[in-house]
Amino acid sequence: ECNLRASRSFPFVSKVLKLNFIELATKVMLGIPVEKPDKNLFDLDYVGIKASQFSFNRLQKADPVLGVDMASTGEVGCIGDDTSCAVLKAMLSVGYRIPKQNILLSTGSTKQKVDMLQAARQLQRKGYKLFATGGTSKFLTENGRSMIGWDEILEGGLAPNATVMSWRGEAGGIEAARQQHNVIMTPNTYLYFDYYQAKDTDSEPLAIGGYLPMERVYSYEPMPSALSPEEQKFITGVQANLWTEYIPTMAQAQYMVLPRMAALCETQWSAPEKKQDYQGFLKRTARLTRIYQLKGWNYATHIFDVNVNIAPNTETGKLDVTASTIDDAPVYYTLDGTEPTTASSKYENGLTIDAACVLRMMAVRPEGNSRITRDSIAFSKSTAKPITMLQPINKPYEFKGATTLVDGMTGDRNYKTGRWIAFYKNDMEAVIDLKEATEISSMTLRTCVEKGDWTFDTRGITVEVSDDNKTFKKVASEAYPAMKETDANQIYTHTLTFDPVKTRYVKVTALSEQNIPAWHGGKGNPGFLFVDEIVLN
């Protein structure tokens, strides 16, 4: 390279060849005679390579996408006995770290693929898991290397002998098995251990989101019923994942994995008919935690908490509460938000709630009390009333179904805890039976928005009333614009007020986003609508 700008390559070449090209160029520009360098100058018994230093992580608001402009903040030149040695030295000097497990291979020409093949074999022998782009994958497969990839590889057509890791639910694994490819089931809805394991996320270490209690891990059946027995043979196993961008210490990693790993083991090892006794599994897991204690491991203790279930009773118009522990430890509770003690009310055979309260429960044991649960309950005229959905709830986010909208409890920003239900490709349309003519003048509905997850606010809400559940009259309606890129990810509260009306049946319709805006990566697709409660007053 020989140009007139302040080039970093210019002095680098001078150093490698041990000839001051800057002095030479200056003399040429000044018209001073120079001696032509000897061609033997380029006969070196070493190799010089320079690598660029990029400091995106240090520069606020820096764009990490590389383009044609100079973006590096420095370069490091290194000398090696051969090209491989020089490349490795240069890359390590600018902060590159040799991967310990997985490597993505992407090559160009056939010659490059051939040159790389022996290295790929060595990496595989050393235990590296190799991932590759389409053409490189095909070449590796044809030369005796097997490919493994996330279920996105289905989109480009599977290479022969490729193994598919089904993480976006089970659909990818089912499709791959039908194509007679080996499958590892690792759906995020059951086996992503970086998800929260308790609904009270404020009391948990910071996590990426989601909600994955141990009972859900235990409930997973990796052999999809949609596959024939012959196709099920291609399901080779299951895998849980713990992504660690939110996990700074080994102790926190242990907390996220233990004891959910025990549920993963039984999911892998047990036939469905042998995996019906979850309570028995909990008792065995409680004994297992003694080993964790002896090892000094930081395990999660949620299995020792009070298991609280709050369900609307549409016959009585009240909330029925049941509570249990894995060892039948005595449970004490309060309804005013204070922390329970052994002097508080003792739970005995069920509890009924008919007014707003903050329910807190605790199990008492000689070795120490459990964590204290907290459930905030509000009562409105729609609480614990019969509710009918006229359009379907999205199955993956159905949880307890329609009664979620009249259980007196609201969710937080984590829409996967079961406090929210979702609608996808259709609207939310619900009819609430107030059981008798009741005066109302407002309706409040909340939505949870997380645009990166294709979860959007409602595009409109309509409230209608009826005396016979056949003929409805509109009493309120609002339309909302499509969300902008700058709109916040948060919980949105929509309250519609109207002249007081006495009615028995109330239909509430919330329109979902059917056409994601052009600024979004999912443009043109439908979005999810998450709703946690319909409040009538």
Secondary structure as UniProt FT lines:
FT   HELIX           9..17
FT   HELIX           21..30
FT   HELIX           39..42
FT   STRAND          47..53
FT   TURN            56..58
FT   TURN            60..61
FT   STRAND          74..80
FT   HELIX           83..93
FT   TURN            94..95
FT   STRAND          102..105
FT   HELIX           110..125
FT   TURN            126..127
FT   STRAND          129..132
FT   HELIX           134..142
FT   TURN            143..144
FT   STRAND          148..150
FT   HELIX           151..156
FT   TURN            160..161
FT   STRAND          163..166
FT   HELIX           171..178
FT   TURN            179..180
FT   STRAND          183..185
FT   HELIX           188..191
FT   TURN            193..194
FT   HELIX           201..203
FT   HELIX           214..219
FT   TURN            225..226
FT   HELIX           229..232
FT   TURN            233..234
FT   STRAND          235..238
FT   TURN            245..246
FT   HELIX           250..257
FT   TURN            258..259
FT   HELIX           260..269
FT   HELIX           272..274
FT   HELIX           278..295
FT   HELIX           302..304
FT   STRAND          307..313
FT   TURN            314..317
FT   STRAND          318..324
FT   TURN            326..327
FT   STRAND          331..334
FT   TURN            342..343
FT   STRAND          345..346
FT   STRAND          351..353
FT   STRAND          357..363
FT   TURN            366..367
FT   STRAND          373..377
FT   TURN            381..384
FT   STRAND          387..389
FT   HELIX           395..397
FT   TURN            399..400
FT   HELIX           401..406
FT   TURN            415..416
FT   STRAND          421..424
FT   STRAND          428..448
FT   HELIX           451..453
FT   STRAND          460..466
FT   STRAND          473..479
FT   TURN            485..486
FT   STRAND          491..511
FT   TURN            518..519
FT   TURN            521..524
FT   STRAND          528..536
//
